[in-house]
Amino acid sequence: MKRRNNEEMKLSDLLKTFVDENKLDKKGLDQVKIRDIWNSQMGPAIEKYTTNIKLKNEVLYVQLSSSVLREELSYGKEKIIRILNEEMGKELIHKLVLR
């Protein structure tokens, strides 16, 4: 049986190490986190019309069921990108595509 190293570590440090070692940032966790941030920052009215959110290669694809809402949001793409990046804590999104 292997012997454990009993040095103390904070849980947050341990989770960060796990995420970094398994390269989960870009694939899984950011995908879930951006969906949660979109819904919280854009509000329940926009969340109701959002059918799909996908983050791929620094591009956030948001599918909306309302063409009127899509047109309105297209005027504020830069602001939306800035808000989402601030909430994520890093420059993750460089382009927003509304579908």
PAFI-796529 format. One record per atom (N, C-alpha, C): residue in one letter; atom name; x, y, z. Coordinates in steps of 0.1 Angstrom, whole numbers. Example, Ala and Ser with C-alpha at 12.3 -4.5 7.8 and 13.67 -1.06 7.14 Angstrom:
PAFI-796529
+------+------+-------+-------+-------+
| type | atom |    xx |    yy |    zz |
+------+------+-------+-------+-------+
|    a |    N |   132 |   -57 |    78 |
|    a |   CA |   123 |   -45 |    78 |
|    a |    C |   132 |   -33 |    78 |
|    s |    N |   128 |   -22 |    71 |
|    s |   CA |   137 |   -11 |    71 |
|    s |    C |   129 |     0 |    79 |
+------+------+-------+-------+-------+
***
This chain:
PAFI-796529
+------+------+-------+-------+-------+
| type | atom |    xx |    yy |    zz |
+------+------+-------+-------+-------+
|    m |    N |     8 |   -12 |     0 |
|    m |   CA |     0 |     0 |     0 |
|    m |    C |     9 |    12 |     0 |
|    k |    N |     5 |    22 |    -8 |
|    k |   CA |    13 |    34 |    -9 |
|    k |    C |    12 |    43 |     3 |
|    r |    N |    22 |    49 |     7 |
|    r |   CA |    22 |    58 |    18 |
|    r |    C |    18 |    72 |    14 |
|    r |    N |     9 |    78 |    21 |
|    r |   CA |     4 |    92 |    18 |
|    r |    C |    13 |   103 |    24 |
|    n |    N |    13 |   113 |    16 |
|    n |   CA |    20 |   125 |    21 |
|    n |    C |    10 |   133 |    28 |
|    n |    N |    12 |   136 |    41 |
|    n |   CA |     2 |   142 |    49 |
|    n |    C |     3 |   157 |    50 |
|    e |    N |     9 |   164 |    40 |
|    e |   CA |     9 |   178 |    41 |
|    e |    C |    -4 |   184 |    38 |
|    e |    N |    -7 |   195 |    45 |
|    e |   CA |   -20 |   201 |    44 |
|    e |    C |   -21 |   210 |    31 |
|    m |    N |   -33 |   210 |    25 |
|    m |   CA |   -35 |   218 |    13 |
|    m |    C |   -50 |   223 |    14 |
|    k |    N |   -51 |   235 |    10 |
|    k |   CA |   -65 |   241 |    10 |
|    k |    C |   -73 |   234 |    -1 |
|    l |    N |   -85 |   232 |     1 |
|    l |   CA |   -94 |   225 |    -9 |
|    l |    C |   -94 |   233 |   -22 |
|    s |    N |   -94 |   246 |   -22 |
|    s |   CA |   -94 |   254 |   -34 |
|    s |    C |   -81 |   251 |   -42 |
|    d |    N |   -70 |   250 |   -35 |
|    d |   CA |   -57 |   248 |   -42 |
|    d |    C |   -57 |   234 |   -48 |
|    l |    N |   -63 |   224 |   -41 |
|    l |   CA |   -64 |   211 |   -45 |
|    l |    C |   -72 |   209 |   -58 |
|    l |    N |   -84 |   216 |   -58 |
|    l |   CA |   -93 |   216 |   -69 |
|    l |    C |   -86 |   223 |   -81 |
|    k |    N |   -79 |   234 |   -79 |
|    k |   CA |   -73 |   241 |   -90 |
|    k |    C |   -62 |   232 |   -96 |
|    t |    N |   -54 |   225 |   -88 |
|    t |   CA |   -44 |   216 |   -93 |
|    t |    C |   -51 |   205 |  -101 |
|    f |    N |   -62 |   199 |   -96 |
|    f |   CA |   -69 |   189 |  -104 |
|    f |    C |   -74 |   194 |  -117 |
|    v |    N |   -80 |   206 |  -117 |
|    v |   CA |   -85 |   212 |  -130 |
|    v |    C |   -73 |   214 |  -140 |
|    d |    N |   -62 |   220 |  -135 |
|    d |   CA |   -50 |   222 |  -143 |
|    d |    C |   -44 |   210 |  -149 |
|    e |    N |   -43 |   199 |  -140 |
|    e |   CA |   -36 |   187 |  -145 |
|    e |    C |   -45 |   180 |  -155 |
|    n |    N |   -58 |   181 |  -154 |
|    n |   CA |   -67 |   174 |  -163 |
|    n |    C |   -72 |   183 |  -175 |
|    k |    N |   -67 |   195 |  -175 |
|    k |   CA |   -70 |   204 |  -186 |
|    k |    C |   -85 |   206 |  -188 |
|    l |    N |   -92 |   208 |  -177 |
|    l |   CA |  -106 |   210 |  -177 |
|    l |    C |  -111 |   224 |  -180 |
|    d |    N |  -102 |   234 |  -178 |
|    d |   CA |  -106 |   248 |  -180 |
|    d |    C |  -113 |   251 |  -193 |
|    k |    N |  -106 |   248 |  -204 |
|    k |   CA |  -112 |   252 |  -217 |
|    k |    C |  -123 |   243 |  -221 |
|    k |    N |  -123 |   231 |  -218 |
|    k |   CA |  -132 |   222 |  -223 |
|    k |    C |  -145 |   222 |  -215 |
|    g |    N |  -145 |   219 |  -202 |
|    g |   CA |  -157 |   217 |  -195 |
|    g |    C |  -162 |   228 |  -186 |
|    l |    N |  -153 |   232 |  -177 |
|    l |   CA |  -157 |   241 |  -167 |
|    l |    C |  -160 |   255 |  -172 |
|    d |    N |  -152 |   260 |  -182 |
|    d |   CA |  -155 |   273 |  -188 |
|    d |    C |  -169 |   272 |  -195 |
|    q |    N |  -172 |   261 |  -201 |
|    q |   CA |  -184 |   260 |  -208 |
|    q |    C |  -196 |   261 |  -199 |
|    v |    N |  -195 |   255 |  -188 |
|    v |   CA |  -206 |   255 |  -178 |
|    v |    C |  -207 |   269 |  -171 |
|    k |    N |  -195 |   274 |  -168 |
|    k |   CA |  -195 |   287 |  -161 |
|    k |    C |  -200 |   299 |  -170 |
|    i |    N |  -197 |   298 |  -183 |
|    i |   CA |  -201 |   309 |  -192 |
|    i |    C |  -216 |   309 |  -193 |
|    r |    N |  -222 |   297 |  -193 |
|    r |   CA |  -237 |   295 |  -194 |
|    r |    C |  -243 |   302 |  -182 |
|    d |    N |  -238 |   299 |  -170 |
|    d |   CA |  -243 |   304 |  -158 |
|    d |    C |  -242 |   320 |  -158 |
|    i |    N |  -230 |   325 |  -162 |
|    i |   CA |  -228 |   339 |  -162 |
|    i |    C |  -237 |   346 |  -172 |
|    w |    N |  -239 |   340 |  -184 |
|    w |   CA |  -248 |   346 |  -194 |
|    w |    C |  -262 |   347 |  -188 |
|    n |    N |  -267 |   337 |  -182 |
|    n |   CA |  -280 |   337 |  -176 |
|    n |    C |  -281 |   348 |  -165 |
|    s |    N |  -271 |   349 |  -156 |
|    s |   CA |  -272 |   358 |  -145 |
|    s |    C |  -270 |   372 |  -150 |
|    q |    N |  -261 |   375 |  -159 |
|    q |   CA |  -259 |   389 |  -163 |
|    q |    C |  -269 |   394 |  -173 |
|    m |    N |  -275 |   385 |  -181 |
|    m |   CA |  -284 |   390 |  -192 |
|    m |    C |  -298 |   391 |  -186 |
|    g |    N |  -301 |   384 |  -175 |
|    g |   CA |  -314 |   384 |  -169 |
|    g |    C |  -324 |   374 |  -174 |
|    p |    N |  -335 |   372 |  -167 |
|    p |   CA |  -345 |   362 |  -170 |
|    p |    C |  -352 |   364 |  -183 |
|    a |    N |  -354 |   376 |  -187 |
|    a |   CA |  -361 |   378 |  -200 |
|    a |    C |  -353 |   373 |  -212 |
|    i |    N |  -340 |   375 |  -212 |
|    i |   CA |  -331 |   371 |  -223 |
|    i |    C |  -329 |   356 |  -221 |
|    e |    N |  -327 |   351 |  -209 |
|    e |   CA |  -325 |   337 |  -206 |
|    e |    C |  -337 |   328 |  -212 |
|    k |    N |  -349 |   334 |  -212 |
|    k |   CA |  -361 |   327 |  -217 |
|    k |    C |  -360 |   325 |  -232 |
|    y |    N |  -353 |   334 |  -239 |
|    y |   CA |  -352 |   332 |  -254 |
|    y |    C |  -339 |   326 |  -258 |
|    t |    N |  -330 |   323 |  -249 |
|    t |   CA |  -317 |   317 |  -252 |
|    t |    C |  -319 |   301 |  -252 |
|    t |    N |  -316 |   296 |  -264 |
|    t |   CA |  -319 |   281 |  -266 |
|    t |    C |  -306 |   273 |  -265 |
|    n |    N |  -294 |   279 |  -268 |
|    n |   CA |  -281 |   272 |  -267 |
|    n |    C |  -270 |   282 |  -266 |
|    i |    N |  -260 |   278 |  -258 |
|    i |   CA |  -248 |   286 |  -257 |
|    i |    C |  -236 |   276 |  -258 |
|    k |    N |  -226 |   280 |  -267 |
|    k |   CA |  -215 |   272 |  -269 |
|    k |    C |  -202 |   281 |  -270 |
|    l |    N |  -192 |   277 |  -263 |
|    l |   CA |  -179 |   284 |  -264 |
|    l |    C |  -169 |   275 |  -271 |
|    k |    N |  -164 |   281 |  -282 |
|    k |   CA |  -154 |   273 |  -290 |
|    k |    C |  -144 |   282 |  -296 |
|    n |    N |  -131 |   280 |  -293 |
|    n |   CA |  -120 |   287 |  -299 |
|    n |    C |  -122 |   302 |  -296 |
|    e |    N |  -125 |   306 |  -284 |
|    e |   CA |  -126 |   321 |  -280 |
|    e |    C |  -138 |   327 |  -287 |
|    v |    N |  -147 |   320 |  -293 |
|    v |   CA |  -159 |   325 |  -299 |
|    v |    C |  -171 |   320 |  -291 |
|    l |    N |  -180 |   329 |  -286 |
|    l |   CA |  -192 |   324 |  -279 |
|    l |    C |  -204 |   325 |  -289 |
|    y |    N |  -210 |   313 |  -291 |
|    y |   CA |  -221 |   312 |  -300 |
|    y |    C |  -234 |   311 |  -291 |
|    v |    N |  -243 |   321 |  -293 |
|    v |   CA |  -255 |   321 |  -286 |
|    v |    C |  -267 |   320 |  -295 |
|    q |    N |  -275 |   310 |  -293 |
|    q |   CA |  -286 |   308 |  -302 |
|    q |    C |  -299 |   313 |  -295 |
|    l |    N |  -306 |   322 |  -302 |
|    l |   CA |  -318 |   328 |  -296 |
|    l |    C |  -330 |   325 |  -304 |
|    s |    N |  -341 |   324 |  -298 |
|    s |   CA |  -353 |   320 |  -305 |
|    s |    C |  -361 |   332 |  -310 |
|    s |    N |  -356 |   344 |  -307 |
|    s |   CA |  -363 |   357 |  -311 |
|    s |    C |  -354 |   365 |  -320 |
|    s |    N |  -358 |   367 |  -332 |
|    s |   CA |  -350 |   375 |  -342 |
|    s |    C |  -349 |   389 |  -338 |
|    v |    N |  -360 |   394 |  -331 |
|    v |   CA |  -360 |   408 |  -327 |
|    v |    C |  -349 |   410 |  -316 |
|    l |    N |  -349 |   401 |  -306 |
|    l |   CA |  -339 |   402 |  -295 |
|    l |    C |  -325 |   400 |  -301 |
|    r |    N |  -323 |   391 |  -310 |
|    r |   CA |  -310 |   389 |  -317 |
|    r |    C |  -305 |   402 |  -323 |
|    e |    N |  -314 |   409 |  -329 |
|    e |   CA |  -310 |   422 |  -336 |
|    e |    C |  -307 |   433 |  -325 |
|    e |    N |  -314 |   433 |  -314 |
|    e |   CA |  -312 |   443 |  -303 |
|    e |    C |  -298 |   440 |  -297 |
|    l |    N |  -296 |   427 |  -294 |
|    l |   CA |  -283 |   424 |  -287 |
|    l |    C |  -271 |   426 |  -296 |
|    s |    N |  -273 |   425 |  -310 |
|    s |   CA |  -262 |   427 |  -319 |
|    s |    C |  -256 |   441 |  -318 |
|    y |    N |  -263 |   451 |  -314 |
|    y |   CA |  -258 |   464 |  -312 |
|    y |    C |  -249 |   466 |  -300 |
|    g |    N |  -250 |   457 |  -291 |
|    g |   CA |  -241 |   458 |  -279 |
|    g |    C |  -232 |   446 |  -277 |
|    k |    N |  -227 |   440 |  -288 |
|    k |   CA |  -218 |   429 |  -287 |
|    k |    C |  -206 |   431 |  -279 |
|    e |    N |  -199 |   443 |  -281 |
|    e |   CA |  -187 |   446 |  -274 |
|    e |    C |  -189 |   447 |  -259 |
|    k |    N |  -200 |   453 |  -256 |
|    k |   CA |  -203 |   455 |  -241 |
|    k |    C |  -206 |   441 |  -235 |
|    i |    N |  -213 |   433 |  -242 |
|    i |   CA |  -216 |   420 |  -237 |
|    i |    C |  -203 |   412 |  -235 |
|    i |    N |  -194 |   412 |  -245 |
|    i |   CA |  -182 |   405 |  -244 |
|    i |    C |  -174 |   410 |  -232 |
|    r |    N |  -173 |   423 |  -230 |
|    r |   CA |  -166 |   429 |  -219 |
|    r |    C |  -172 |   424 |  -205 |
|    i |    N |  -185 |   425 |  -204 |
|    i |   CA |  -191 |   421 |  -191 |
|    i |    C |  -189 |   406 |  -188 |
|    l |    N |  -190 |   397 |  -198 |
|    l |   CA |  -188 |   383 |  -196 |
|    l |    C |  -174 |   380 |  -193 |
|    n |    N |  -164 |   386 |  -199 |
|    n |   CA |  -150 |   384 |  -196 |
|    n |    C |  -147 |   389 |  -182 |
|    e |    N |  -152 |   400 |  -178 |
|    e |   CA |  -150 |   405 |  -164 |
|    e |    C |  -155 |   395 |  -154 |
|    e |    N |  -167 |   390 |  -156 |
|    e |   CA |  -173 |   380 |  -147 |
|    e |    C |  -165 |   367 |  -147 |
|    m |    N |  -159 |   363 |  -158 |
|    m |   CA |  -151 |   351 |  -159 |
|    m |    C |  -137 |   353 |  -152 |
|    g |    N |  -133 |   365 |  -152 |
|    g |   CA |  -120 |   368 |  -146 |
|    g |    C |  -108 |   366 |  -155 |
|    k |    N |  -111 |   365 |  -168 |
|    k |   CA |  -101 |   363 |  -178 |
|    k |    C |  -106 |   367 |  -192 |
|    e |    N |   -97 |   370 |  -201 |
|    e |   CA |  -101 |   373 |  -215 |
|    e |    C |  -104 |   360 |  -223 |
|    l |    N |  -116 |   355 |  -221 |
|    l |   CA |  -119 |   342 |  -227 |
|    l |    C |  -126 |   343 |  -240 |
|    i |    N |  -134 |   353 |  -241 |
|    i |   CA |  -143 |   355 |  -253 |
|    i |    C |  -137 |   367 |  -261 |
|    h |    N |  -135 |   365 |  -274 |
|    h |   CA |  -130 |   375 |  -283 |
|    h |    C |  -141 |   379 |  -293 |
|    k |    N |  -150 |   370 |  -295 |
|    k |   CA |  -161 |   373 |  -305 |
|    k |    C |  -174 |   366 |  -300 |
|    l |    N |  -185 |   373 |  -303 |
|    l |   CA |  -198 |   369 |  -300 |
|    l |    C |  -206 |   367 |  -313 |
|    v |    N |  -211 |   355 |  -315 |
|    v |   CA |  -220 |   352 |  -326 |
|    v |    C |  -234 |   349 |  -321 |
|    l |    N |  -243 |   357 |  -326 |
|    l |   CA |  -257 |   355 |  -322 |
|    l |    C |  -264 |   348 |  -334 |
|    r |    N |  -271 |   337 |  -331 |
|    r |   CA |  -278 |   330 |  -341 |
|    r |    C |  -292 |   330 |  -339 |
+------+------+-------+-------+-------+
***
